[in-house]
Amino acid sequence: MAKNQRYTNALHISVPVPAGVKSGEPVKVGQICGVAQIDRETDGKATLWLDGSYDLQVTGAVANVGDPVYIKADRTLTATATGNYLFGTALGTKGTGTGPLEVAPIGYTTQTAAGV
């Protein structure tokens, strides 16, 4: 067995996050998308979970289960792809405006901003 392994699946990780990150918020760090489990600590890190599903505030209509949900530069979620990054998958539907939606984060990705 490798003695240098840090995580078995690397789905619950501690990484540097932007200032102001609070527990329960969606976070994108480079190519990692997850939900903060704790507020940002004084060392600038927070534990992100890259798996599971979360009730998160999403702006815009989501018509189908399985539709993509995107994260904007300000760390808010949206149904709008253009200029934003894929954050996760909708596990429910919602109408226009901002409201709660069950979302599963995608975890690790190799993506660029959509539609730019």
KOLKOLNU-658002 format. One record per residue: residue number from 1; residue in three letters; x, z, y of N, C-alpha, C in turn. Coordinates in nm, 2 decimals. Each point is the difference from the previous one (the first is absolute). Layout:
<lumvo pos="NUM" code="ALA" n_x="X" n_z="Z" n_y="Y" ca_x="X" ca_z="Z" ca_y="Y" c_x="X" c_z="Z" c_y="Y"/>
...
***
This chain:
<lumvo pos="1" code="MET" n_x="0.08" n_z="0.00" n_y="-0.12" ca_x="-0.08" ca_z="0.00" ca_y="0.12" c_x="0.09" c_z="0.00" c_y="0.12"/>
<lumvo pos="2" code="ALA" n_x="-0.04" n_z="-0.08" n_y="0.10" ca_x="0.08" ca_z="0.00" ca_y="0.13" c_x="-0.01" c_z="0.13" c_y="0.07"/>
<lumvo pos="3" code="LYS" n_x="0.11" n_z="0.05" n_y="0.04" ca_x="0.01" ca_z="0.13" ca_y="0.07" c_x="-0.02" c_z="-0.02" c_y="0.15"/>
<lumvo pos="4" code="ASN" n_x="0.00" n_z="-0.13" n_y="0.05" ca_x="-0.01" ca_z="-0.02" ca_y="0.14" c_x="-0.14" c_z="-0.03" c_y="0.05"/>
<lumvo pos="5" code="GLN" n_x="-0.10" n_z="0.01" n_y="-0.09" ca_x="-0.14" ca_z="-0.03" ca_y="0.03" c_x="-0.05" c_z="0.11" c_y="0.10"/>
<lumvo pos="6" code="ARG" n_x="-0.07" n_z="-0.05" n_y="0.11" ca_x="-0.06" ca_z="0.10" ca_y="0.09" c_x="-0.15" c_z="0.02" c_y="-0.02"/>
<lumvo pos="7" code="TYR" n_x="-0.07" n_z="-0.11" n_y="-0.03" ca_x="-0.15" ca_z="0.00" ca_y="-0.02" c_x="-0.03" c_z="-0.08" c_y="-0.12"/>
<lumvo pos="8" code="THR" n_x="-0.10" n_z="0.04" n_y="-0.08" ca_x="-0.04" ca_z="-0.08" ca_y="-0.12" c_x="-0.07" c_z="-0.13" c_y="0.04"/>
<lumvo pos="9" code="ASN" n_x="-0.09" n_z="0.01" n_y="0.10" ca_x="-0.08" ca_z="-0.11" ca_y="0.04" c_x="0.02" c_z="-0.03" c_y="0.15"/>
<lumvo pos="10" code="ALA" n_x="0.06" n_z="0.09" n_y="0.08" ca_x="0.02" ca_z="-0.02" ca_y="0.14" c_x="-0.14" c_z="-0.03" c_y="0.07"/>
<lumvo pos="11" code="LEU" n_x="-0.10" n_z="0.07" n_y="-0.04" ca_x="-0.13" ca_z="-0.01" ca_y="0.07" c_x="-0.03" c_z="0.11" c_y="0.10"/>
<lumvo pos="12" code="HIS" n_x="0.07" n_z="0.11" n_y="-0.01" ca_x="-0.01" ca_z="0.11" ca_y="0.10" c_x="0.14" c_z="0.03" c_y="0.05"/>
<lumvo pos="13" code="ILE" n_x="0.02" n_z="-0.06" n_y="0.12" ca_x="0.14" ca_z="0.00" ca_y="0.05" c_x="0.01" c_z="0.07" c_y="0.14"/>
<lumvo pos="14" code="SER" n_x="0.11" n_z="0.05" n_y="0.04" ca_x="0.03" ca_z="0.05" ca_y="0.13" c_x="0.08" c_z="-0.10" c_y="0.07"/>
<lumvo pos="15" code="VAL" n_x="-0.04" n_z="-0.05" n_y="0.12" ca_x="0.07" ca_z="-0.10" ca_y="0.07" c_x="-0.02" c_z="0.03" c_y="0.15"/>
<lumvo pos="16" code="PRO" n_x="0.10" n_z="-0.05" n_y="0.08" ca_x="-0.02" ca_z="0.01" ca_y="0.15" c_x="-0.12" c_z="-0.08" c_y="0.04"/>
<lumvo pos="17" code="VAL" n_x="-0.08" n_z="0.07" n_y="0.09" ca_x="-0.12" ca_z="-0.06" ca_y="0.05" c_x="-0.01" c_z="0.00" c_y="0.15"/>
<lumvo pos="18" code="PRO" n_x="-0.08" n_z="-0.08" n_y="0.07" ca_x="-0.01" ca_z="0.00" ca_y="0.14" c_x="-0.04" c_z="0.14" c_y="0.06"/>
<lumvo pos="19" code="ALA" n_x="0.03" n_z="0.03" n_y="0.12" ca_x="-0.04" ca_z="0.13" ca_y="0.06" c_x="-0.15" c_z="0.00" c_y="0.01"/>
<lumvo pos="20" code="GLY" n_x="-0.05" n_z="0.12" n_y="-0.02" ca_x="-0.15" ca_z="0.02" ca_y="0.01" c_x="-0.08" c_z="-0.02" c_y="-0.13"/>
<lumvo pos="21" code="VAL" n_x="0.07" n_z="-0.04" n_y="-0.11" ca_x="-0.08" ca_z="-0.02" ca_y="-0.12" c_x="-0.05" c_z="0.14" c_y="-0.05"/>
<lumvo pos="22" code="LYS" n_x="-0.13" n_z="-0.01" n_y="-0.03" ca_x="-0.07" ca_z="0.12" ca_y="-0.05" c_x="-0.05" c_z="-0.02" c_y="-0.15"/>
<lumvo pos="23" code="SER" n_x="-0.02" n_z="0.11" n_y="-0.07" ca_x="-0.05" ca_z="-0.01" ca_y="-0.13" c_x="-0.13" c_z="-0.07" c_y="-0.01"/>
<lumvo pos="24" code="GLY" n_x="-0.01" n_z="-0.09" n_y="-0.10" ca_x="-0.12" ca_z="-0.08" ca_y="-0.02" c_x="0.00" c_z="-0.14" c_y="0.08"/>
<lumvo pos="25" code="GLU" n_x="0.10" n_z="-0.02" n_y="0.07" ca_x="0.01" ca_z="-0.13" ca_y="0.08" c_x="0.06" c_z="-0.11" c_y="-0.08"/>
<lumvo pos="26" code="PRO" n_x="-0.04" n_z="-0.13" n_y="0.02" ca_x="0.07" ca_z="-0.11" ca_y="-0.06" c_x="0.13" c_z="-0.02" c_y="0.07"/>
<lumvo pos="27" code="VAL" n_x="0.10" n_z="-0.04" n_y="-0.08" ca_x="0.14" ca_z="-0.02" ca_y="0.06" c_x="0.06" c_z="-0.12" c_y="-0.07"/>
<lumvo pos="28" code="LYS" n_x="0.07" n_z="-0.08" n_y="0.08" ca_x="0.08" ca_z="-0.11" ca_y="-0.04" c_x="0.15" c_z="0.03" c_y="0.04"/>
<lumvo pos="29" code="VAL" n_x="0.09" n_z="0.01" n_y="-0.09" ca_x="0.14" ca_z="0.02" ca_y="0.03" c_x="0.07" c_z="-0.12" c_y="-0.07"/>
<lumvo pos="30" code="GLY" n_x="0.05" n_z="-0.09" n_y="0.08" ca_x="0.06" ca_z="-0.12" ca_y="-0.05" c_x="-0.10" c_z="-0.07" c_y="-0.10"/>
<lumvo pos="31" code="GLN" n_x="0.04" n_z="-0.01" n_y="-0.12" ca_x="-0.09" ca_z="-0.07" ca_y="-0.10" c_x="-0.07" c_z="0.10" c_y="-0.09"/>
<lumvo pos="32" code="ILE" n_x="-0.02" n_z="0.12" n_y="0.05" ca_x="-0.07" ca_z="0.11" ca_y="-0.07" c_x="-0.13" c_z="0.03" c_y="0.07"/>
<lumvo pos="33" code="CYS" n_x="-0.11" n_z="0.00" n_y="-0.07" ca_x="-0.13" ca_z="0.03" ca_y="0.05" c_x="-0.06" c_z="0.12" c_y="-0.08"/>
<lumvo pos="34" code="GLY" n_x="-0.04" n_z="0.11" n_y="0.07" ca_x="-0.06" ca_z="0.11" ca_y="-0.07" c_x="-0.07" c_z="0.09" c_y="0.09"/>
<lumvo pos="35" code="VAL" n_x="-0.04" n_z="0.12" n_y="-0.04" ca_x="-0.07" ca_z="0.10" ca_y="0.08" c_x="0.08" c_z="0.12" c_y="0.00"/>
<lumvo pos="36" code="ALA" n_x="0.02" n_z="0.06" n_y="0.13" ca_x="0.08" ca_z="0.12" ca_y="0.01" c_x="-0.07" c_z="0.12" c_y="-0.06"/>
<lumvo pos="37" code="GLN" n_x="0.07" n_z="0.07" n_y="-0.08" ca_x="-0.06" ca_z="0.12" ca_y="-0.06" c_x="0.02" c_z="0.13" c_y="0.08"/>
<lumvo pos="38" code="ILE" n_x="0.10" n_z="-0.01" n_y="0.09" ca_x="0.04" ca_z="0.11" ca_y="0.09" c_x="0.03" c_z="-0.06" c_y="0.14"/>
<lumvo pos="39" code="ASP" n_x="-0.01" n_z="0.09" n_y="0.10" ca_x="0.04" ca_z="-0.04" ca_y="0.13" c_x="0.15" c_z="-0.03" c_y="0.00"/>
<lumvo pos="40" code="ARG" n_x="0.04" n_z="-0.09" n_y="0.10" ca_x="0.14" ca_z="-0.02" ca_y="0.01" c_x="0.07" c_z="0.13" c_y="0.03"/>
<lumvo pos="41" code="GLU" n_x="0.11" n_z="0.02" n_y="-0.08" ca_x="0.08" ca_z="0.12" ca_y="0.02" c_x="0.11" c_z="-0.02" c_y="0.10"/>
<lumvo pos="42" code="THR" n_x="0.07" n_z="0.11" n_y="0.04" ca_x="0.10" ca_z="0.00" ca_y="0.10" c_x="0.11" c_z="-0.09" c_y="-0.03"/>
<lumvo pos="43" code="ASP" n_x="0.03" n_z="-0.03" n_y="-0.13" ca_x="0.10" ca_z="-0.09" ca_y="-0.04" c_x="-0.04" c_z="-0.15" c_y="0.01"/>
<lumvo pos="44" code="GLY" n_x="-0.13" n_z="-0.02" n_y="0.05" ca_x="-0.05" ca_z="-0.14" ca_y="0.02" c_x="-0.06" c_z="-0.06" c_y="-0.13"/>
<lumvo pos="45" code="LYS" n_x="-0.01" n_z="0.08" n_y="-0.11" ca_x="-0.05" ca_z="-0.05" ca_y="-0.12" c_x="-0.14" c_z="0.05" c_y="-0.03"/>
<lumvo pos="46" code="ALA" n_x="-0.07" n_z="-0.07" n_y="-0.08" ca_x="-0.13" ca_z="0.04" ca_y="-0.06" c_x="-0.01" c_z="-0.05" c_y="-0.14"/>
<lumvo pos="47" code="THR" n_x="-0.08" n_z="0.07" n_y="-0.08" ca_x="-0.02" ca_z="-0.05" ca_y="-0.14" c_x="-0.12" c_z="-0.10" c_y="0.01"/>
<lumvo pos="48" code="LEU" n_x="0.03" n_z="-0.12" n_y="-0.06" ca_x="-0.10" ca_z="-0.10" ca_y="-0.01" c_x="-0.04" c_z="-0.02" c_y="-0.14"/>
<lumvo pos="49" code="TRP" n_x="-0.13" n_z="-0.02" n_y="-0.02" ca_x="-0.05" ca_z="-0.03" ca_y="-0.13" c_x="-0.04" c_z="-0.15" c_y="0.00"/>
<lumvo pos="50" code="LEU" n_x="0.06" n_z="-0.08" n_y="-0.09" ca_x="-0.02" ca_z="-0.14" ca_y="0.00" c_x="-0.11" c_z="-0.04" c_y="-0.10"/>
<lumvo pos="51" code="ASP" n_x="-0.06" n_z="0.10" n_y="-0.06" ca_x="-0.11" ca_z="-0.03" ca_y="-0.10" c_x="-0.12" c_z="0.08" c_y="0.03"/>
<lumvo pos="52" code="GLY" n_x="-0.11" n_z="-0.02" n_y="-0.07" ca_x="-0.12" ca_z="0.07" ca_y="0.02" c_x="-0.09" c_z="-0.08" c_y="0.09"/>
<lumvo pos="53" code="SER" n_x="-0.11" n_z="0.07" n_y="0.05" ca_x="-0.09" ca_z="-0.07" ca_y="0.10" c_x="-0.04" c_z="0.11" c_y="0.10"/>
<lumvo pos="54" code="TYR" n_x="-0.03" n_z="-0.04" n_y="0.12" ca_x="-0.02" ca_z="0.09" ca_y="0.11" c_x="-0.11" c_z="-0.05" c_y="0.09"/>
<lumvo pos="55" code="ASP" n_x="-0.08" n_z="0.09" n_y="0.06" ca_x="-0.10" ca_z="-0.04" ca_y="0.09" c_x="0.07" c_z="0.00" c_y="0.14"/>
<lumvo pos="56" code="LEU" n_x="0.01" n_z="-0.13" n_y="0.05" ca_x="0.08" ca_z="-0.02" ca_y="0.13" c_x="-0.09" c_z="-0.07" c_y="0.10"/>
<lumvo pos="57" code="GLN" n_x="0.03" n_z="0.01" n_y="0.12" ca_x="-0.07" ca_z="-0.07" ca_y="0.11" c_x="0.05" c_z="-0.14" c_y="0.01"/>
<lumvo pos="58" code="VAL" n_x="-0.09" n_z="-0.10" n_y="-0.01" ca_x="0.03" ca_z="-0.14" ca_y="0.00" c_x="-0.09" c_z="-0.07" c_y="0.11"/>
<lumvo pos="59" code="THR" n_x="0.06" n_z="-0.08" n_y="0.08" ca_x="-0.07" ca_z="-0.07" ca_y="0.10" c_x="-0.03" c_z="-0.14" c_y="-0.05"/>
<lumvo pos="60" code="GLY" n_x="-0.13" n_z="-0.04" n_y="0.02" ca_x="-0.04" ca_z="-0.14" ca_y="-0.04" c_x="-0.08" c_z="0.01" c_y="-0.13"/>
<lumvo pos="61" code="ALA" n_x="-0.07" n_z="-0.11" n_y="-0.03" ca_x="-0.09" ca_z="-0.01" ca_y="-0.12" c_x="0.08" c_z="-0.03" c_y="-0.12"/>
<lumvo pos="62" code="VAL" n_x="-0.03" n_z="0.06" n_y="-0.11" ca_x="0.06" ca_z="-0.02" ca_y="-0.13" c_x="-0.12" c_z="-0.03" c_y="-0.09"/>
<lumvo pos="63" code="ALA" n_x="-0.01" n_z="-0.13" n_y="-0.04" ca_x="-0.11" ca_z="-0.05" ca_y="-0.07" c_x="0.00" c_z="0.03" c_y="-0.15"/>
<lumvo pos="64" code="ASN" n_x="0.12" n_z="0.00" n_y="-0.06" ca_x="0.01" ca_z="0.01" ca_y="-0.15" c_x="0.10" c_z="0.11" c_y="-0.04"/>
<lumvo pos="65" code="VAL" n_x="-0.03" n_z="0.06" n_y="-0.11" ca_x="0.09" ca_z="0.08" ca_y="-0.07" c_x="0.12" c_z="-0.09" c_y="-0.04"/>
<lumvo pos="66" code="GLY" n_x="0.12" n_z="0.04" n_y="0.02" ca_x="0.12" ca_z="-0.08" ca_y="-0.04" c_x="0.05" c_z="-0.08" c_y="0.12"/>
<lumvo pos="67" code="ASP" n_x="-0.07" n_z="0.01" n_y="0.12" ca_x="0.05" ca_z="-0.07" ca_y="0.12" c_x="0.13" c_z="0.07" c_y="0.05"/>
<lumvo pos="68" code="PRO" n_x="0.09" n_z="-0.07" n_y="0.06" ca_x="0.12" ca_z="0.06" ca_y="0.06" c_x="-0.03" c_z="0.09" c_y="0.12"/>
<lumvo pos="69" code="VAL" n_x="0.08" n_z="0.10" n_y="0.02" ca_x="-0.01" ca_z="0.08" ca_y="0.12" c_x="0.14" c_z="0.00" c_y="0.06"/>
<lumvo pos="70" code="TYR" n_x="0.01" n_z="-0.02" n_y="0.13" ca_x="0.12" ca_z="-0.02" ca_y="0.07" c_x="0.04" c_z="0.12" c_y="0.09"/>
<lumvo pos="71" code="ILE" n_x="0.13" n_z="0.02" n_y="0.02" ca_x="0.04" ca_z="0.11" ca_y="0.10" c_x="0.06" c_z="-0.07" c_y="0.12"/>
<lumvo pos="72" code="LYS" n_x="-0.03" n_z="0.06" n_y="0.11" ca_x="0.05" ca_z="-0.05" ca_y="0.13" c_x="0.12" c_z="0.08" c_y="0.04"/>
<lumvo pos="73" code="ALA" n_x="0.07" n_z="-0.05" n_y="0.10" ca_x="0.12" ca_z="0.07" ca_y="0.05" c_x="-0.02" c_z="0.14" c_y="0.04"/>
<lumvo pos="74" code="ASP" n_x="-0.12" n_z="0.04" n_y="0.05" ca_x="-0.04" ca_z="0.13" ca_y="0.04" c_x="-0.04" c_z="0.09" c_y="-0.12"/>
<lumvo pos="75" code="ARG" n_x="0.01" n_z="-0.05" n_y="-0.12" ca_x="-0.03" ca_z="0.07" ca_y="-0.13" c_x="-0.15" c_z="0.02" c_y="-0.02"/>
<lumvo pos="76" code="THR" n_x="-0.08" n_z="-0.08" n_y="0.07" ca_x="-0.15" ca_z="0.00" ca_y="-0.03" c_x="-0.02" c_z="-0.12" c_y="-0.10"/>
<lumvo pos="77" code="LEU" n_x="-0.11" n_z="0.02" n_y="-0.07" ca_x="-0.04" ca_z="-0.10" ca_y="-0.10" c_x="-0.11" c_z="-0.10" c_y="0.05"/>
<lumvo pos="78" code="THR" n_x="0.01" n_z="-0.12" n_y="-0.04" ca_x="-0.10" ca_z="-0.10" ca_y="0.04" c_x="-0.02" c_z="-0.10" c_y="-0.11"/>
<lumvo pos="79" code="ALA" n_x="-0.12" n_z="-0.07" n_y="0.02" ca_x="-0.03" ca_z="-0.11" ca_y="-0.10" c_x="0.06" c_z="-0.13" c_y="0.05"/>
<lumvo pos="80" code="THR" n_x="0.06" n_z="0.00" n_y="0.12" ca_x="0.06" ca_z="-0.12" ca_y="0.06" c_x="0.14" c_z="-0.03" c_y="-0.05"/>
<lumvo pos="81" code="ALA" n_x="0.03" n_z="-0.11" n_y="-0.06" ca_x="0.13" ca_z="-0.04" ca_y="-0.05" c_x="0.10" c_z="-0.04" c_y="0.10"/>
<lumvo pos="82" code="THR" n_x="-0.04" n_z="-0.08" n_y="0.10" ca_x="0.09" ca_z="-0.06" ca_y="0.09" c_x="0.09" c_z="0.10" c_y="0.08"/>
<lumvo pos="83" code="GLY" n_x="0.13" n_z="-0.01" n_y="-0.02" ca_x="0.09" ca_z="0.08" ca_y="0.07" c_x="0.02" c_z="0.14" c_y="-0.06"/>
<lumvo pos="84" code="ASN" n_x="-0.07" n_z="0.03" n_y="-0.11" ca_x="0.01" ca_z="0.13" ca_y="-0.06" c_x="0.06" c_z="-0.01" c_y="-0.14"/>
<lumvo pos="85" code="TYR" n_x="0.03" n_z="0.11" n_y="-0.07" ca_x="0.06" ca_z="0.01" ca_y="-0.13" c_x="-0.10" c_z="0.05" c_y="-0.10"/>
<lumvo pos="86" code="LEU" n_x="0.00" n_z="-0.06" n_y="-0.12" ca_x="-0.08" ca_z="0.05" ca_y="-0.11" c_x="0.03" c_z="0.15" c_y="-0.03"/>
<lumvo pos="87" code="PHE" n_x="-0.10" n_z="0.08" n_y="0.00" ca_x="0.02" ca_z="0.14" ca_y="-0.03" c_x="-0.05" c_z="0.04" c_y="-0.14"/>
<lumvo pos="88" code="GLY" n_x="-0.12" n_z="-0.06" n_y="-0.03" ca_x="-0.06" ca_z="0.04" ca_y="-0.12" c_x="-0.13" c_z="-0.08" c_y="-0.04"/>
<lumvo pos="89" code="THR" n_x="-0.07" n_z="0.05" n_y="-0.09" ca_x="-0.12" ca_z="-0.07" ca_y="-0.05" c_x="-0.12" c_z="0.09" c_y="0.02"/>
<lumvo pos="90" code="ALA" n_x="-0.11" n_z="-0.07" n_y="0.05" ca_x="-0.13" ca_z="0.07" ca_y="0.02" c_x="-0.06" c_z="0.03" c_y="-0.13"/>
<lumvo pos="91" code="LEU" n_x="-0.05" n_z="0.13" n_y="-0.02" ca_x="-0.07" ca_z="0.04" ca_y="-0.12" c_x="-0.15" c_z="0.02" c_y="0.03"/>
<lumvo pos="92" code="GLY" n_x="-0.04" n_z="-0.05" n_y="0.11" ca_x="-0.14" ca_z="0.01" ca_y="0.05" c_x="-0.02" c_z="-0.11" c_y="0.10"/>
<lumvo pos="93" code="THR" n_x="-0.11" n_z="0.01" n_y="0.07" ca_x="-0.04" ca_z="-0.10" ca_y="0.11" c_x="-0.04" c_z="0.08" c_y="0.12"/>
<lumvo pos="94" code="LYS" n_x="0.00" n_z="-0.06" n_y="0.12" ca_x="-0.05" ca_z="0.06" ca_y="0.12" c_x="-0.03" c_z="-0.11" c_y="0.10"/>
<lumvo pos="95" code="GLY" n_x="-0.08" n_z="0.04" n_y="0.10" ca_x="-0.04" ca_z="-0.10" ca_y="0.10" c_x="0.10" c_z="0.00" c_y="0.12"/>
<lumvo pos="96" code="THR" n_x="-0.04" n_z="-0.06" n_y="0.11" ca_x="0.09" ca_z="-0.01" ca_y="0.11" c_x="0.03" c_z="0.14" c_y="0.06"/>
<lumvo pos="97" code="GLY" n_x="0.09" n_z="0.00" n_y="0.10" ca_x="0.04" ca_z="0.12" ca_y="0.06" c_x="0.10" c_z="0.08" c_y="-0.08"/>
<lumvo pos="98" code="THR" n_x="0.03" n_z="0.12" n_y="0.05" ca_x="0.10" ca_z="0.08" ca_y="-0.07" c_x="-0.08" c_z="0.11" c_y="-0.08"/>
<lumvo pos="99" code="GLY" n_x="0.04" n_z="0.01" n_y="-0.13" ca_x="-0.06" ca_z="0.10" ca_y="-0.09" c_x="0.08" c_z="0.02" c_y="-0.12"/>
<lumvo pos="100" code="PRO" n_x="-0.05" n_z="0.10" n_y="-0.08" ca_x="0.07" ca_z="0.03" ca_y="-0.12" c_x="-0.01" c_z="-0.10" c_y="-0.11"/>
<lumvo pos="101" code="LEU" n_x="0.10" n_z="-0.02" n_y="-0.08" ca_x="0.00" ca_z="-0.09" ca_y="-0.11" c_x="0.10" c_z="0.05" c_y="-0.10"/>
<lumvo pos="102" code="GLU" n_x="-0.03" n_z="-0.01" n_y="-0.13" ca_x="0.09" ca_z="0.04" ca_y="-0.11" c_x="0.10" c_z="-0.12" c_y="-0.01"/>
<lumvo pos="103" code="VAL" n_x="0.13" n_z="0.04" n_y="0.01" ca_x="0.11" ca_z="-0.10" ca_y="-0.01" c_x="0.11" c_z="0.05" c_y="-0.09"/>
<lumvo pos="104" code="ALA" n_x="0.05" n_z="-0.09" n_y="-0.08" ca_x="0.12" ca_z="0.03" ca_y="-0.09" c_x="0.12" c_z="-0.07" c_y="0.06"/>
<lumvo pos="105" code="PRO" n_x="0.10" n_z="0.08" n_y="0.04" ca_x="0.12" ca_z="-0.06" ca_y="0.06" c_x="0.08" c_z="-0.09" c_y="-0.10"/>
<lumvo pos="106" code="ILE" n_x="0.07" n_z="-0.10" n_y="0.05" ca_x="0.07" ca_z="-0.09" ca_y="-0.10" c_x="0.13" c_z="0.05" c_y="-0.04"/>
<lumvo pos="107" code="GLY" n_x="0.06" n_z="0.11" n_y="0.07" ca_x="0.13" ca_z="0.05" ca_y="-0.04" c_x="0.11" c_z="-0.08" c_y="0.05"/>
<lumvo pos="108" code="TYR" n_x="0.08" n_z="-0.06" n_y="-0.09" ca_x="0.12" ca_z="-0.08" ca_y="0.04" c_x="-0.05" c_z="-0.15" c_y="0.01"/>
<lumvo pos="109" code="THR" n_x="0.06" n_z="-0.07" n_y="0.10" ca_x="-0.03" ca_z="-0.14" ca_y="0.03" c_x="0.12" c_z="-0.07" c_y="0.05"/>
<lumvo pos="110" code="THR" n_x="-0.01" n_z="-0.13" n_y="0.00" ca_x="0.10" ca_z="-0.08" ca_y="0.07" c_x="-0.08" c_z="-0.10" c_y="0.08"/>
<lumvo pos="111" code="GLN" n_x="-0.05" n_z="0.04" n_y="0.11" ca_x="-0.09" ca_z="-0.08" ca_y="0.08" c_x="0.05" c_z="-0.02" c_y="0.15"/>
<lumvo pos="112" code="THR" n_x="-0.07" n_z="-0.09" n_y="0.06" ca_x="0.02" ca_z="-0.02" ca_y="0.15" c_x="-0.14" c_z="0.01" c_y="0.06"/>
<lumvo pos="113" code="ALA" n_x="0.00" n_z="0.01" n_y="0.13" ca_x="-0.13" ca_z="0.01" ca_y="0.07" c_x="-0.09" c_z="-0.13" c_y="-0.04"/>
<lumvo pos="114" code="ALA" n_x="-0.12" n_z="0.03" n_y="-0.02" ca_x="-0.10" ca_z="-0.11" ca_y="-0.03" c_x="-0.03" c_z="-0.09" c_y="0.12"/>
<lumvo pos="115" code="GLY" n_x="0.00" n_z="-0.13" n_y="-0.02" ca_x="-0.05" ca_z="-0.09" ca_y="0.10" c_x="0.09" c_z="-0.01" c_y="0.12"/>
<lumvo pos="116" code="VAL" n_x="0.13" n_z="0.03" n_y="-0.01" ca_x="0.09" ca_z="-0.02" ca_y="0.12" c_x="0.11" c_z="-0.09" c_y="-0.04"/>
***
